């Protein structure tokens, strides 16, 4: 039962954070950013927010710095939108799975091109 609640809370945080980052944050350092997932601990004390940023490494680091700076604002807004006694601490991390998937797809394309020759 607790696992189901943790999953629902994670999905709700993902949805609300996506909306907050898109509409409320006005920081120009935040580029084209997507919240790909949220992992919440069982005691709801921490939430790892996985992000995908379109752009080079400098844009990724700038976006991460801007989100770290806006962490308090994001938590307070989440508190207004989600009815929880304690809002989890937000930890932002990059989701490398999309880049890894495109790399694998590129390698498979090269293999199939070499096989046809």
C-alpha positions as semicolon CSV with decimal commas, in nm:
position;residue;x (nm);y (nm);z (nm)
1;X;0,000;0,000;0,000
2;X;0,283;0,241;0,086
3;X;0,458;0,173;-0,246
4;X;0,145;0,272;-0,435
5;X;0,122;0,601;-0,244
6;X;0,491;0,677;-0,303
7;X;0,440;0,616;-0,675
8;X;0,135;0,841;-0,688
9;X;0,313;1,118;-0,497
10;X;0,610;1,091;-0,736
11;X;0,387;1,119;-1,042
12;X;0,203;1,417;-0,893
13;X;0,533;1,592;-0,813
14;X;0,650;1,526;-1,170
15;X;0,333;1,675;-1,316
16;X;0,333;1,983;-1,092
17;X;0,708;2,049;-1,135
18;X;0,674;2,032;-1,512
19;X;0,401;2,293;-1,502
20;X;0,589;2,512;-1,254
21;X;0,913;2,510;-1,451
22;X;0,732;2,578;-1,776
23;X;0,503;2,858;-1,659
24;X;0,626;3,008;-1,330
25;X;1,006;3,018;-1,355
26;X;1,133;3,319;-1,546
27;X;1,506;3,244;-1,520
28;X;1,667;3,284;-1,865
29;X;1,931;3,019;-1,780
30;X;1,669;2,745;-1,795
31;X;1,669;2,611;-2,148
32;X;1,444;2,355;-2,310
33;X;1,398;2,126;-2,011
34;X;1,184;1,817;-1,957
35;X;1,112;1,641;-1,627
36;X;1,149;1,275;-1,723
37;X;1,090;1,114;-1,385
38;X;1,072;1,150;-1,009
39;X;1,187;0,893;-0,753
40;X;1,055;0,952;-0,402
41;X;1,197;0,778;-0,095
42;X;0,961;0,561;0,111
43;X;0,944;0,818;0,392
44;X;0,872;1,100;0,142
45;X;1,172;1,301;0,267
46;X;1,360;1,325;-0,063
47;X;1,264;1,330;-0,428
48;X;1,518;1,277;-0,705
49;X;1,399;1,473;-1,006
50;X;1,541;1,346;-1,336
51;X;1,576;1,607;-1,609
52;X;1,650;1,605;-1,977
53;X;1,796;1,926;-2,120
54;X;1,829;1,999;-2,489
55;X;2,164;2,160;-2,563
56;X;2,532;2,139;-2,483
57;X;2,703;2,087;-2,147
58;X;2,708;2,461;-2,068
59;X;2,331;2,488;-2,113
60;X;2,282;2,179;-1,896
61;X;2,495;2,320;-1,614
62;X;2,325;2,660;-1,637
63;X;1,983;2,498;-1,619
64;X;2,088;2,291;-1,319
65;X;2,226;2,599;-1,139
66;X;1,903;2,791;-1,205
67;X;1,692;2,504;-1,070
68;X;1,910;2,473;-0,759
69;X;1,864;2,845;-0,699
70;X;1,486;2,813;-0,743
71;X;1,465;2,504;-0,520
72;X;1,298;2,687;-0,229
73;X;1,043;2,852;-0,457
74;X;0,961;2,520;-0,624
75;X;0,913;2,346;-0,289
76;X;0,687;2,620;-0,156
77;X;0,476;2,614;-0,473
78;X;0,455;2,234;-0,455
79;X;0,331;2,275;-0,098
80;X;0,050;2,497;-0,221
81;X;-0,050;2,257;-0,500
82;X;-0,007;1,917;-0,329
83;X;-0,162;1,842;0,007
84;X;0,125;1,684;0,197
85;X;0,235;1,743;0,553
86;X;0,599;1,759;0,448
87;X;0,719;1,845;0,097
88;X;1,019;1,630;-0,004
89;X;1,363;1,783;-0,054
90;X;1,422;1,814;-0,428
91;X;1,744;1,673;-0,573
92;X;1,794;1,748;-0,942
93;X;1,984;1,500;-1,163
94;X;2,032;1,463;-1,536
95;X;1,862;1,172;-1,708
96;X;2,121;1,029;-1,942
97;X;1,895;0,752;-2,072
98;X;1,773;0,953;-2,373
99;X;2,127;1,034;-2,486
100;X;2,230;0,673;-2,419
101;X;1,935;0,545;-2,625
102;X;2,020;0,767;-2,920
103;X;2,383;0,654;-2,901
104;X;2,278;0,288;-2,910
105;X;2,043;0,359;-3,201
106;X;2,329;0,526;-3,390
107;X;2,556;0,227;-3,327
108;X;2,289;-0,015;-3,445
109;X;2,241;0,193;-3,760
110;X;2,614;0,176;-3,832
111;X;2,614;-0,202;-3,780
112;X;2,322;-0,253;-4,019
113;X;2,489;-0,026;-4,276
114;X;2,811;-0,231;-4,254
115;X;2,618;-0,559;-4,284
116;X;2,448;-0,447;-4,605
117;X;2,788;-0,371;-4,767
